[in-house]
Amino acid sequence: MFIGHLLRLLWLAPATVLAALEVNLDSPESIRNAASQVAYDLMTFYHGNETGHVPGILPGPPPDGDYYWWQGGALWGTMIDYWHFTGDETYNDVTYEAMQFQVGENWDYAPRNWTLSLGNDDQAFWGMSAMLAAENRFRDPPADRPQWLALAQAVWNEQASPDRRDDTCGGGLRWQIFPSNRGYDYKNTIANGCFFNMGARLARYTQNDTYATWAEETWDWLVGVKYIDQDYNVYDGGHVPFNCTDINPVQYSYNAAVLLLGAAYMYDYTNQSQIWEERVTGLLDGIERLFFQNGTAYEISCEGGICNTDMLSFKGYLHRWVATATQVAPFIRARVMGLLRTSAAAAAAQCTGGANGRMCGFHWTSGVFDDRVGAGQQMNVLAALSTLLINDTDAPVTNTTGGTSRGDPTAGSRGISLPHDEPPTTGDRAGAGVLTAFVLATTIGGAIWIALD
C-alpha cells in the first residue's frame, strides 16, 4: 500500500504541487480553486470594510500597522487582475469601494490625509490600478463619480507638470513630493518607471502621441543617468546633490518589471518597432538572470538578509507585470509562461503555514514555509497562480477595442507643488563634500538605507 501511494505521488509530481495548498497546474479549475483560497486568506489582512476602519488601506502606516498607503493601491490592482484572470467577482464590491474612497478631494489619488508623506511612486501605484481598471473593463462608476481613465490621467498630468519637476540631474521625477520628506533629494527608478509605465499605457489606450513622447523621453532619461545600463541591469536611483551620479546599485524586481511592462506597451503602440522589441528582450534577459533562481522568483536585494514589508510584495508585481507584457508583446509569451509556471509551483508548495495550514511565506526557493505571513506574501502567491490563466483572458482594451471608461485629458488638480531649489550655500557645499566621502565609503550602507526607509 505504501509503495502504491509513493508511485502515485511520483506520477503526479510534474503537474501537481502537493502541499497544504494543493493545485494541479495543468487544470485551470484547480488553479482557480487554489487562487480563491489564497485570495480569501489575503483579504483577512484587510479591515477597511469593517466598522471603524478606513476603506482602501491596509493596517498602517507604522507604528499603527505594517503597511504604507501605496500598498492599498497595489492590493486593489492585484484584486482587479485576480477577477480578470479567474472570473471570480467575490471581491469586486470591496475593490470598487476602496478604489473610489481613496481618490482624494481633487480626484487625483492624493488625498489630503496622505499628502504630507506622499511620494510620486505612491500616487502612481493607485494611478496604475485605475489604469488597469480601465484596461480590464472593471465596473465603471456612475457619471457623478471619478472615472478610472480620468483618474489615471489625473495622476499622470500632475506628475508631468512643471510643479513636480526641476532641471537637476537633467530632469526626472524626485522620489518624494515635499522637501520635508526623507528621500526628497533622491531621484529614483520606481517613481520615473511608474510614470513611464502609465504614459505608455495611456498612449495605447487613447492613441495620443503626447503620452508616448513623454514615455520615450523618460526612458531616455533613465538610460542617460545610467539607472538602466547596457546589460539592462536596473539600478535604484541617485541623489540630487551629486547630479544623480552616486548610483545606488541595489536592484529590485519591481523596478525592472514596471519598465518591462511599459516597454511592452510601447512595442505594441509603435506597431512592433524593433527598438522596443530589443528593449523588451533586454529587460526580460535581465529579469530572468537576476530575479528567477532556477525558474523561481527570487528577490535578490534582500532574500539573503532582511526584507522589509515593501519588498515582501515585490514578487507579485513581478508576476503580474511580466505576465501582462505577454499580451501586448506576444513574442515573449512562451519564455515568460515557462518561468511563471515553475515559479508558481514553488510558490504554492510552501503555502503550509498559519492556523489553516495554507498561509504563504516569502522564500519560495527554499521549498518550506518561512513562518512569516502578511498581505504582501499572499499577494505574491495570488499573482503567481492567477497569472497562469492569462492566455485565456482578453488583452487590455483601448478606447477603440471595447474600452468604456471615460477620460479627461485635463484631469489633475496640480495642487501638490515641487518647490524650486535655492542656490547652494557655502555650508551646503561643505556638507556635500562630507556626504560625498560618506557615500563613496558606504555603498552597501546606501542600499540598506533605501531598504529601511
PERABEL-V756097 format. One record per pair of residues at least 12 apart in sequence whose ideal C-beta (glycine too) atoms are under 8 Angstrom apart, sorted by the first residue. I is the first residue (numbers start at 1). GAP is how many residues later the second one is. D is the distance in whole Angstrom. If there is no record, write none. Layout:
# PERABEL-V756097
i=<I & I>
gap=<GAP & GAP>
d=<D & D>
This chain:
# PERABEL-V756097
i=<12 & 17 & 17 & 17 & 18 & 19 & 19 & 19 & 19 & 19 & 19 & 20 & 20 & 20 & 20 & 20 & 21 & 21 & 21 & 21 & 21 & 21 & 21 & 21 & 21 & 22 & 23 & 23 & 25 & 25 & 25 & 25 & 28 & 28 & 31 & 31 & 31 & 31 & 31 & 32 & 32 & 32 & 32 & 34 & 34 & 35 & 35 & 35 & 35 & 35 & 35 & 35 & 36 & 36 & 36 & 37 & 38 & 38 & 38 & 38 & 38 & 38 & 38 & 39 & 39 & 39 & 39 & 39 & 39 & 41 & 41 & 41 & 41 & 41 & 41 & 42 & 42 & 42 & 42 & 42 & 42 & 43 & 43 & 45 & 45 & 45 & 45 & 45 & 46 & 46 & 46 & 46 & 47 & 48 & 48 & 48 & 48 & 49 & 49 & 49 & 54 & 55 & 55 & 55 & 55 & 56 & 56 & 56 & 56 & 56 & 56 & 56 & 57 & 57 & 57 & 57 & 58 & 58 & 58 & 58 & 61 & 66 & 66 & 66 & 67 & 67 & 68 & 68 & 68 & 68 & 69 & 69 & 69 & 69 & 69 & 70 & 70 & 70 & 70 & 70 & 70 & 71 & 71 & 71 & 71 & 71 & 71 & 72 & 72 & 72 & 73 & 73 & 73 & 73 & 73 & 73 & 73 & 73 & 74 & 74 & 74 & 74 & 74 & 74 & 75 & 75 & 75 & 76 & 76 & 76 & 76 & 77 & 77 & 77 & 77 & 77 & 78 & 78 & 78 & 78 & 78 & 79 & 79 & 80 & 80 & 80 & 80 & 80 & 80 & 81 & 81 & 81 & 81 & 81 & 81 & 81 & 82 & 82 & 83 & 83 & 83 & 84 & 84 & 84 & 84 & 85 & 85 & 85 & 85 & 85 & 86 & 86 & 92 & 92 & 95 & 96 & 96 & 96 & 99 & 99 & 99 & 99 & 100 & 100 & 100 & 102 & 103 & 103 & 106 & 106 & 106 & 106 & 107 & 107 & 107 & 107 & 107 & 107 & 108 & 108 & 108 & 108 & 108 & 108 & 108 & 108 & 108 & 109 & 109 & 109 & 109 & 109 & 109 & 109 & 110 & 110 & 110 & 110 & 110 & 115 & 115 & 115 & 116 & 116 & 116 & 117 & 118 & 118 & 118 & 118 & 118 & 119 & 119 & 119 & 119 & 119 & 119 & 120 & 120 & 120 & 120 & 120 & 120 & 120 & 120 & 120 & 120 & 121 & 121 & 121 & 121 & 121 & 123 & 123 & 123 & 123 & 124 & 124 & 124 & 124 & 124 & 124 & 124 & 125 & 126 & 126 & 127 & 127 & 127 & 127 & 127 & 127 & 127 & 128 & 128 & 128 & 128 & 128 & 130 & 130 & 130 & 130 & 130 & 131 & 131 & 131 & 131 & 131 & 131 & 131 & 133 & 133 & 134 & 134 & 134 & 134 & 134 & 134 & 134 & 135 & 135 & 135 & 135 & 135 & 136 & 136 & 136 & 137 & 137 & 137 & 137 & 137 & 140 & 140 & 140 & 147 & 147 & 147 & 147 & 148 & 149 & 149 & 149 & 149 & 149 & 149 & 149 & 149 & 150 & 150 & 150 & 150 & 150 & 151 & 152 & 152 & 152 & 153 & 153 & 153 & 153 & 153 & 153 & 154 & 154 & 154 & 154 & 155 & 155 & 156 & 156 & 156 & 156 & 156 & 156 & 157 & 157 & 157 & 157 & 157 & 158 & 158 & 158 & 158 & 158 & 159 & 159 & 160 & 160 & 161 & 161 & 163 & 163 & 163 & 163 & 164 & 164 & 164 & 165 & 166 & 166 & 166 & 168 & 168 & 168 & 168 & 168 & 169 & 169 & 169 & 169 & 169 & 169 & 170 & 170 & 170 & 170 & 171 & 171 & 172 & 172 & 172 & 172 & 172 & 172 & 172 & 173 & 173 & 173 & 173 & 174 & 174 & 174 & 174 & 174 & 175 & 175 & 175 & 175 & 175 & 177 & 177 & 178 & 179 & 182 & 183 & 185 & 185 & 185 & 186 & 186 & 186 & 186 & 187 & 187 & 187 & 187 & 187 & 187 & 188 & 188 & 188 & 188 & 189 & 189 & 189 & 189 & 189 & 189 & 189 & 189 & 189 & 190 & 190 & 190 & 190 & 190 & 190 & 192 & 192 & 192 & 192 & 193 & 193 & 193 & 193 & 193 & 194 & 195 & 195 & 196 & 196 & 196 & 196 & 196 & 196 & 196 & 197 & 197 & 197 & 197 & 197 & 199 & 199 & 199 & 199 & 199 & 199 & 200 & 200 & 200 & 200 & 200 & 200 & 200 & 201 & 201 & 201 & 203 & 203 & 203 & 203 & 204 & 204 & 204 & 204 & 204 & 204 & 205 & 205 & 205 & 205 & 205 & 206 & 206 & 206 & 206 & 207 & 207 & 207 & 208 & 212 & 212 & 212 & 215 & 215 & 216 & 219 & 219 & 219 & 222 & 225 & 225 & 225 & 225 & 226 & 227 & 228 & 231 & 231 & 232 & 232 & 232 & 232 & 232 & 233 & 233 & 233 & 234 & 234 & 234 & 234 & 234 & 234 & 235 & 235 & 235 & 235 & 235 & 235 & 236 & 236 & 236 & 236 & 236 & 236 & 236 & 236 & 237 & 239 & 240 & 241 & 241 & 241 & 242 & 242 & 242 & 246 & 246 & 246 & 246 & 248 & 248 & 248 & 248 & 249 & 249 & 250 & 250 & 250 & 250 & 250 & 251 & 251 & 251 & 252 & 252 & 252 & 252 & 253 & 253 & 253 & 253 & 253 & 253 & 253 & 253 & 253 & 253 & 254 & 254 & 254 & 254 & 256 & 256 & 256 & 256 & 256 & 257 & 257 & 257 & 257 & 257 & 258 & 258 & 259 & 260 & 260 & 260 & 260 & 260 & 260 & 260 & 261 & 261 & 261 & 261 & 263 & 263 & 263 & 263 & 263 & 263 & 264 & 264 & 264 & 264 & 264 & 264 & 264 & 264 & 265 & 266 & 267 & 267 & 267 & 267 & 268 & 268 & 277 & 277 & 280 & 280 & 280 & 281 & 284 & 284 & 284 & 284 & 287 & 287 & 288 & 288 & 291 & 292 & 292 & 292 & 293 & 294 & 294 & 295 & 295 & 295 & 295 & 295 & 296 & 296 & 296 & 296 & 296 & 296 & 297 & 297 & 297 & 297 & 297 & 297 & 297 & 297 & 297 & 298 & 298 & 299 & 299 & 299 & 299 & 301 & 301 & 302 & 303 & 303 & 303 & 306 & 307 & 308 & 308 & 309 & 309 & 310 & 311 & 311 & 312 & 312 & 312 & 312 & 312 & 312 & 313 & 313 & 313 & 313 & 313 & 314 & 314 & 315 & 315 & 315 & 315 & 315 & 315 & 316 & 316 & 316 & 316 & 316 & 316 & 316 & 317 & 319 & 319 & 319 & 319 & 319 & 319 & 319 & 320 & 320 & 322 & 322 & 322 & 323 & 323 & 323 & 323 & 323 & 324 & 324 & 326 & 327 & 327 & 327 & 328 & 328 & 333 & 337 & 337 & 337 & 340 & 340 & 340 & 341 & 343 & 343 & 344 & 344 & 344 & 344 & 346 & 346 & 346 & 347 & 347 & 347 & 347 & 347 & 347 & 348 & 348 & 348 & 348 & 349 & 349 & 350 & 350 & 350 & 350 & 350 & 350 & 350 & 351 & 351 & 352 & 352 & 353 & 353 & 353 & 354 & 359 & 359 & 359 & 360 & 360 & 360 & 360 & 360 & 361 & 361 & 362 & 362 & 362>
gap=<12 & 328 & 331 & 332 & 331 & 329 & 330 & 331 & 332 & 333 & 339 & 331 & 332 & 336 & 337 & 338 & 13 & 16 & 17 & 327 & 330 & 331 & 337 & 339 & 360 & 12 & 325 & 362 & 316 & 319 & 320 & 363 & 361 & 364 & 55 & 354 & 355 & 357 & 358 & 54 & 55 & 56 & 357 & 314 & 351 & 47 & 50 & 51 & 53 & 347 & 350 & 351 & 50 & 52 & 54 & 321 & 313 & 320 & 322 & 340 & 343 & 344 & 347 & 40 & 43 & 49 & 51 & 52 & 343 & 313 & 315 & 317 & 318 & 319 & 337 & 33 & 36 & 333 & 336 & 337 & 340 & 48 & 51 & 13 & 14 & 329 & 330 & 333 & 12 & 29 & 48 & 329 & 12 & 24 & 46 & 50 & 53 & 45 & 48 & 49 & 47 & 42 & 43 & 46 & 47 & 16 & 20 & 41 & 42 & 43 & 45 & 46 & 12 & 15 & 41 & 45 & 13 & 14 & 17 & 317 & 56 & 243 & 308 & 309 & 242 & 308 & 49 & 54 & 241 & 242 & 33 & 45 & 48 & 49 & 53 & 49 & 51 & 52 & 53 & 55 & 56 & 54 & 238 & 239 & 242 & 304 & 305 & 26 & 30 & 54 & 29 & 36 & 49 & 52 & 53 & 54 & 55 & 56 & 51 & 55 & 239 & 242 & 243 & 305 & 23 & 300 & 304 & 19 & 22 & 23 & 53 & 48 & 51 & 52 & 55 & 243 & 238 & 242 & 301 & 304 & 305 & 12 & 16 & 15 & 49 & 52 & 53 & 56 & 58 & 51 & 55 & 239 & 243 & 302 & 305 & 306 & 300 & 304 & 12 & 53 & 55 & 52 & 54 & 309 & 310 & 301 & 302 & 304 & 305 & 308 & 300 & 303 & 46 & 47 & 43 & 42 & 43 & 45 & 27 & 30 & 31 & 34 & 41 & 45 & 46 & 24 & 43 & 48 & 48 & 306 & 307 & 309 & 39 & 43 & 44 & 47 & 304 & 306 & 15 & 43 & 46 & 47 & 50 & 303 & 304 & 305 & 307 & 14 & 17 & 18 & 21 & 42 & 45 & 46 & 13 & 48 & 303 & 305 & 306 & 62 & 63 & 301 & 62 & 64 & 65 & 64 & 58 & 59 & 60 & 63 & 298 & 56 & 57 & 58 & 62 & 64 & 72 & 39 & 44 & 53 & 54 & 55 & 56 & 57 & 71 & 74 & 75 & 54 & 67 & 69 & 70 & 73 & 32 & 35 & 36 & 54 & 31 & 35 & 67 & 70 & 71 & 73 & 74 & 69 & 25 & 29 & 24 & 25 & 27 & 28 & 29 & 67 & 71 & 24 & 66 & 69 & 70 & 73 & 18 & 19 & 21 & 22 & 25 & 17 & 18 & 21 & 67 & 70 & 71 & 74 & 15 & 272 & 13 & 14 & 15 & 18 & 71 & 269 & 271 & 66 & 70 & 261 & 262 & 268 & 258 & 260 & 261 & 260 & 265 & 266 & 267 & 268 & 264 & 265 & 266 & 258 & 259 & 260 & 261 & 257 & 56 & 57 & 250 & 254 & 256 & 257 & 258 & 259 & 255 & 256 & 257 & 258 & 261 & 260 & 46 & 49 & 50 & 49 & 254 & 255 & 256 & 258 & 259 & 254 & 257 & 258 & 259 & 43 & 257 & 39 & 42 & 43 & 46 & 55 & 256 & 252 & 253 & 254 & 255 & 257 & 254 & 255 & 256 & 257 & 258 & 14 & 36 & 35 & 54 & 251 & 253 & 251 & 253 & 254 & 255 & 13 & 252 & 254 & 253 & 252 & 254 & 255 & 19 & 72 & 75 & 76 & 253 & 18 & 56 & 69 & 71 & 74 & 75 & 51 & 54 & 55 & 74 & 46 & 50 & 15 & 20 & 46 & 49 & 50 & 53 & 72 & 14 & 18 & 19 & 22 & 12 & 13 & 17 & 66 & 244 & 12 & 13 & 15 & 16 & 62 & 239 & 241 & 238 & 240 & 271 & 270 & 54 & 55 & 56 & 51 & 52 & 53 & 54 & 38 & 50 & 51 & 52 & 53 & 57 & 39 & 48 & 49 & 50 & 33 & 38 & 39 & 45 & 46 & 47 & 48 & 66 & 70 & 46 & 47 & 62 & 64 & 65 & 68 & 26 & 29 & 30 & 35 & 29 & 62 & 65 & 66 & 69 & 64 & 19 & 23 & 19 & 22 & 23 & 26 & 62 & 63 & 66 & 61 & 62 & 64 & 65 & 68 & 12 & 13 & 15 & 16 & 19 & 63 & 12 & 15 & 62 & 63 & 65 & 66 & 69 & 61 & 64 & 195 & 12 & 62 & 63 & 66 & 61 & 64 & 65 & 124 & 192 & 194 & 191 & 192 & 193 & 194 & 198 & 192 & 193 & 201 & 203 & 191 & 192 & 193 & 201 & 54 & 57 & 58 & 47 & 51 & 50 & 40 & 44 & 60 & 37 & 13 & 19 & 20 & 22 & 21 & 20 & 31 & 51 & 55 & 24 & 50 & 51 & 53 & 54 & 18 & 53 & 57 & 17 & 21 & 22 & 25 & 49 & 52 & 12 & 13 & 14 & 15 & 16 & 20 & 12 & 13 & 14 & 15 & 16 & 19 & 211 & 214 & 213 & 200 & 181 & 187 & 191 & 194 & 190 & 194 & 197 & 190 & 193 & 194 & 200 & 195 & 198 & 199 & 202 & 194 & 198 & 51 & 196 & 197 & 200 & 201 & 39 & 49 & 50 & 47 & 49 & 59 & 62 & 34 & 37 & 38 & 44 & 46 & 47 & 61 & 62 & 64 & 65 & 60 & 63 & 64 & 67 & 27 & 30 & 31 & 34 & 35 & 30 & 60 & 61 & 64 & 65 & 59 & 63 & 24 & 20 & 23 & 24 & 27 & 61 & 62 & 65 & 60 & 61 & 63 & 64 & 13 & 16 & 17 & 20 & 62 & 66 & 12 & 16 & 60 & 61 & 62 & 64 & 65 & 68 & 63 & 13 & 12 & 13 & 61 & 62 & 60 & 61 & 52 & 54 & 45 & 49 & 52 & 51 & 38 & 48 & 51 & 52 & 31 & 35 & 47 & 51 & 27 & 47 & 50 & 51 & 72 & 48 & 71 & 43 & 44 & 47 & 48 & 51 & 46 & 47 & 50 & 51 & 68 & 69 & 18 & 21 & 22 & 46 & 49 & 50 & 67 & 83 & 87 & 66 & 67 & 12 & 15 & 16 & 63 & 146 & 150 & 149 & 59 & 60 & 62 & 145 & 55 & 143 & 144 & 65 & 67 & 66 & 65 & 140 & 50 & 60 & 62 & 64 & 65 & 68 & 62 & 63 & 64 & 66 & 67 & 62 & 66 & 32 & 47 & 49 & 65 & 68 & 69 & 60 & 63 & 64 & 65 & 66 & 67 & 68 & 66 & 21 & 24 & 25 & 61 & 64 & 65 & 68 & 63 & 67 & 14 & 17 & 18 & 13 & 14 & 17 & 64 & 67 & 66 & 72 & 64 & 63 & 68 & 69 & 67 & 68 & 58 & 51 & 53 & 54 & 44 & 47 & 48 & 47 & 21 & 41 & 40 & 41 & 43 & 44 & 18 & 19 & 21 & 13 & 17 & 33 & 34 & 37 & 38 & 12 & 33 & 36 & 37 & 15 & 18 & 13 & 14 & 16 & 17 & 18 & 19 & 20 & 18 & 30 & 16 & 17 & 16 & 18 & 20 & 19 & 14 & 18 & 19 & 13 & 17 & 18 & 20 & 21 & 12 & 16 & 14 & 15 & 18>
d=<8 & 5 & 4 & 5 & 8 & 6 & 5 & 7 & 6 & 5 & 8 & 6 & 4 & 8 & 4 & 4 & 6 & 6 & 7 & 5 & 4 & 7 & 4 & 7 & 8 & 7 & 5 & 7 & 6 & 7 & 6 & 7 & 6 & 7 & 8 & 6 & 8 & 6 & 6 & 5 & 8 & 7 & 7 & 6 & 6 & 7 & 8 & 6 & 8 & 6 & 4 & 5 & 7 & 6 & 8 & 6 & 7 & 8 & 7 & 6 & 5 & 5 & 6 & 7 & 6 & 7 & 7 & 7 & 6 & 8 & 7 & 7 & 6 & 8 & 6 & 8 & 8 & 6 & 4 & 6 & 6 & 6 & 8 & 6 & 7 & 7 & 4 & 7 & 6 & 7 & 8 & 7 & 7 & 8 & 8 & 6 & 8 & 5 & 7 & 8 & 8 & 6 & 5 & 4 & 7 & 5 & 8 & 8 & 4 & 7 & 5 & 4 & 6 & 4 & 8 & 7 & 5 & 6 & 6 & 6 & 7 & 5 & 7 & 8 & 6 & 7 & 8 & 7 & 8 & 7 & 8 & 5 & 8 & 8 & 6 & 7 & 7 & 4 & 8 & 5 & 7 & 8 & 8 & 7 & 6 & 7 & 7 & 7 & 7 & 8 & 8 & 7 & 8 & 4 & 4 & 8 & 8 & 5 & 5 & 7 & 6 & 8 & 7 & 7 & 8 & 7 & 7 & 5 & 6 & 5 & 5 & 7 & 6 & 4 & 5 & 7 & 6 & 7 & 5 & 6 & 6 & 5 & 5 & 6 & 7 & 5 & 6 & 6 & 6 & 7 & 7 & 5 & 8 & 7 & 6 & 7 & 6 & 5 & 7 & 8 & 7 & 4 & 8 & 6 & 8 & 4 & 6 & 5 & 6 & 6 & 6 & 6 & 8 & 7 & 8 & 8 & 6 & 8 & 8 & 7 & 7 & 7 & 6 & 6 & 7 & 7 & 5 & 6 & 8 & 8 & 3 & 6 & 4 & 7 & 6 & 6 & 7 & 8 & 8 & 7 & 4 & 6 & 6 & 7 & 5 & 5 & 8 & 5 & 4 & 6 & 7 & 6 & 7 & 6 & 6 & 7 & 7 & 7 & 6 & 8 & 8 & 6 & 6 & 7 & 8 & 6 & 8 & 5 & 8 & 8 & 7 & 6 & 5 & 7 & 7 & 7 & 7 & 6 & 7 & 5 & 7 & 7 & 7 & 6 & 4 & 7 & 7 & 7 & 8 & 5 & 5 & 5 & 6 & 8 & 7 & 8 & 6 & 7 & 7 & 3 & 6 & 8 & 7 & 7 & 8 & 7 & 7 & 5 & 8 & 3 & 7 & 8 & 6 & 7 & 6 & 6 & 6 & 8 & 5 & 8 & 4 & 5 & 7 & 7 & 7 & 4 & 6 & 5 & 7 & 8 & 4 & 7 & 8 & 4 & 4 & 7 & 7 & 6 & 4 & 7 & 7 & 4 & 6 & 7 & 8 & 7 & 8 & 6 & 7 & 7 & 6 & 8 & 6 & 6 & 8 & 5 & 5 & 7 & 7 & 4 & 7 & 8 & 8 & 8 & 4 & 6 & 4 & 8 & 8 & 6 & 5 & 4 & 5 & 7 & 6 & 8 & 7 & 7 & 6 & 6 & 6 & 5 & 7 & 7 & 4 & 4 & 7 & 7 & 7 & 7 & 5 & 6 & 6 & 7 & 8 & 8 & 7 & 6 & 3 & 7 & 4 & 7 & 6 & 8 & 7 & 6 & 5 & 8 & 6 & 7 & 5 & 6 & 7 & 4 & 5 & 7 & 8 & 5 & 7 & 7 & 6 & 7 & 8 & 5 & 7 & 8 & 7 & 5 & 6 & 7 & 6 & 6 & 4 & 7 & 6 & 7 & 8 & 8 & 5 & 5 & 5 & 8 & 5 & 8 & 7 & 8 & 7 & 5 & 5 & 6 & 7 & 5 & 7 & 7 & 7 & 7 & 5 & 8 & 5 & 7 & 5 & 7 & 8 & 6 & 6 & 6 & 5 & 5 & 6 & 5 & 7 & 6 & 7 & 8 & 6 & 6 & 8 & 6 & 5 & 8 & 6 & 3 & 8 & 7 & 5 & 8 & 6 & 7 & 6 & 6 & 5 & 8 & 8 & 8 & 8 & 7 & 6 & 7 & 6 & 7 & 6 & 8 & 7 & 6 & 4 & 5 & 7 & 6 & 8 & 6 & 5 & 4 & 6 & 7 & 8 & 7 & 5 & 5 & 7 & 6 & 4 & 8 & 5 & 7 & 5 & 4 & 7 & 7 & 7 & 5 & 4 & 7 & 4 & 5 & 7 & 7 & 5 & 8 & 6 & 7 & 8 & 5 & 5 & 6 & 5 & 7 & 8 & 6 & 8 & 8 & 5 & 6 & 6 & 8 & 6 & 6 & 8 & 7 & 7 & 7 & 8 & 7 & 6 & 8 & 7 & 6 & 8 & 8 & 8 & 8 & 8 & 7 & 5 & 8 & 8 & 6 & 7 & 7 & 8 & 7 & 8 & 4 & 5 & 6 & 4 & 6 & 6 & 8 & 6 & 5 & 4 & 6 & 8 & 7 & 5 & 6 & 5 & 7 & 6 & 8 & 4 & 8 & 5 & 7 & 7 & 7 & 8 & 6 & 8 & 8 & 8 & 8 & 5 & 7 & 8 & 7 & 7 & 8 & 5 & 8 & 8 & 8 & 5 & 6 & 6 & 7 & 7 & 5 & 8 & 4 & 6 & 7 & 6 & 6 & 6 & 7 & 5 & 7 & 6 & 7 & 8 & 4 & 7 & 6 & 8 & 5 & 7 & 7 & 4 & 5 & 5 & 7 & 8 & 6 & 6 & 5 & 8 & 7 & 7 & 6 & 5 & 4 & 6 & 7 & 6 & 6 & 7 & 4 & 6 & 6 & 6 & 6 & 6 & 4 & 7 & 6 & 5 & 6 & 5 & 5 & 6 & 8 & 8 & 8 & 5 & 8 & 4 & 8 & 5 & 4 & 8 & 5 & 8 & 8 & 6 & 7 & 5 & 4 & 7 & 8 & 7 & 7 & 5 & 6 & 7 & 8 & 6 & 7 & 7 & 7 & 7 & 8 & 7 & 6 & 6 & 8 & 7 & 5 & 8 & 7 & 8 & 6 & 3 & 6 & 8 & 6 & 5 & 4 & 8 & 5 & 5 & 4 & 6 & 7 & 5 & 8 & 7 & 6 & 8 & 7 & 7 & 6 & 6 & 6 & 6 & 8 & 7 & 7 & 6 & 8 & 6 & 8 & 7 & 7 & 6 & 6 & 7 & 6 & 8 & 8 & 7 & 5 & 8 & 6 & 4 & 6 & 8 & 7 & 3 & 8 & 5 & 7 & 8 & 8 & 8 & 8 & 8 & 4 & 7 & 7 & 7 & 4 & 4 & 8 & 7 & 4 & 7 & 8 & 6 & 7 & 8 & 7 & 4 & 5 & 5 & 5 & 6 & 6 & 8 & 7 & 7 & 8 & 6 & 4 & 5 & 7 & 7 & 7 & 7 & 4 & 6 & 7 & 7 & 8 & 8 & 8 & 7 & 7 & 6 & 6 & 6 & 7 & 6 & 4 & 6 & 8 & 6 & 4 & 7 & 7 & 7 & 5 & 7 & 5 & 4 & 7 & 8 & 7 & 7 & 7 & 8 & 6 & 7 & 6 & 7 & 6 & 6 & 5 & 7 & 7 & 6 & 8 & 5 & 4 & 6 & 6 & 6 & 5 & 8 & 8 & 7 & 5 & 6 & 7 & 4 & 7 & 6 & 8 & 5 & 7>
